[in-house]
Amino acid sequence: MSVTKTQKYRVARNFNDATVERRFTKGEIVELTQGEADNFGAVGLVEPEADVDAAPAADAGETPPARQQKRG
């Protein structure tokens, strides 16, 4: 019997995996097998957690506040 290794990934956007009837939510940290990570990563659905920590992605639904100009 072999042990399947998993690694942590951050979900890049909401999606459903129909093969195992599982829902993934954007921002969620999940453990995936190498095969799952390869498949989901190839289409941009997940990112390795280490990559996300180094350069956090901005939420596509949020707009940064506008800068106010100084008057004077």
Secondary structure by P-SEA (a helix, b strand, c coil): cbbbbbbbbbbcbbbbcccccccccccbbbbbcaaaaaaaaaacccccaaaaaaccccccccccbbbbbbcc
